[in-house]
């Protein structure tokens, strides 16, 4: 472990119980620096970098520090006296190794293809299987089970870890998956240590992956997330601006388009799958029923696309634009740091103790219907109402077991891209 970047922690028993007072406004850089110094006993500059982004590191250092203080140092300090904080040094260095390795793996992924093609293939199969499962209800093709729609769906498009008659299979699959991932992520000396492997598997499996799967597969959670994303996308009010400002804004937009077409991603080879054939386009067509509402326009668009996709330059240009959109709008340091911050707020609401309060669960059908209606209203504000079939889209997340199967299919897709070695293991 001597090759890793270490730091010396100034031991102060009062740090563990000192309340956060006289702090700057929460989540500002000054606030995070004070919080990190309190958690680790050193300034952030002395800590090993978790990623290549200082913005993301600010949030990760705070979250990891709170987590270690709550779940690790609390019991370790009662077992051993560690004046120099060597145990904390080792844990932070190990986590830094894992996060940097994960970042390097993510940089090798074609995120445009993954997010706009592969992901929408999974979503399209989900929607098709759910429609077929509902059609089979009450027929001889339906599964004879109490949860008829769910059983039909699992027989058509279910993840093999989700079984109605063997619920323990999901837990077994998660354990095997996490064990294989830790073998690939941990450095050799930690991979050979049963204690280090168990520690990493517990953090990633029991405290992260299991909670993500259990919490994000509730229908009200997904509807609330859809509502939040829809509201965020139309948050900017449309105001009438002077002509000069409109011309300046238009010039900036043209500059963005030129940059998206000619920037760094133009050096990458065109993808094997034509961009015009990405699964996102037929998925959106089915969602807004564009081909049924405007058949002539749909024929004209598809014919034009079929002619243009024969041009290698056109495919390269489209690939370049999508790559820039994904990396400059979605996979940004701000987006990732916001996600880490939201996780910290959920786990440690006051940046002190872990949140043990049970999350709110709708108790009545009326409450559940209201959450769904709010999500539908938010989506209708983004897209004009008759053009988007929001009802069927939101209905597809109604059943928790079906949501679990969908989420595991998405997680498998993501993890197989991050860890391609899993295919051979």
BELKABEL-V412362 format. One line per field, one symbol per residue. phi: phi as a letter, one per 30 degrees, with the letter a starting at -180 (. if undefined). A space follows every 10 residues. Layout:
phi: ???
This chain:
phi: .ddddcbccd daddddcddd bhcdeeided dddddddddc ibdddddddd bdcddddedd dddddddddd ccdeddddcb cbdciddded dddddddddd dddddddddd dddddcbddd dddddddddd ddddddeicd ddddbdcddd dddddcbddd dcbddbdddd dddddddded ddddcddedd ddcddddddd ddddddccdd ddddddcddd dddddddddd dddbddddbd ceeddddddd dddddddddd dbdedddddd ddddddcedd dddddddchd dddbdddddd dddddddddd dddddddddd dddddddccc dcdddddddd dddddddbec hbcddcdddd becbdddddd dddddddddd ddceeddbdd ddddddcdcd dddddddddd ddedddddbd dddcc
